[in-house]
Amino acid sequence: MEKKIKTAKQIERHIKGVANHWRIEIILYIAKEKQVTLEEIVENLDVNVKTASEHTRRLAQAGLINKRYRG
């Protein structure tokens, strides 16, 4: 299988996606724990729920994490 090379725009989106210490913390936490809920991020990183929500939204927009919603 052939590897796809990312475009400059895709790389820019990824870099902007992690251009914040909270987003880096969240990515590191998710990498360690695999599947986590927003509540777990809030509790374990001692961050406000609105802050965690906004940063996970931006990470998802950048294509760095997958978000699933439970209703």
Buried (B, 14 or more C-beta within 10 A) or exposed (E): EEEEEEEEEEEEBBEEBBEBEBBBBBBEBBEEEEEBEEEBBBEEBEBEEEBBBBBBEBBBEBEBBEEEEEE
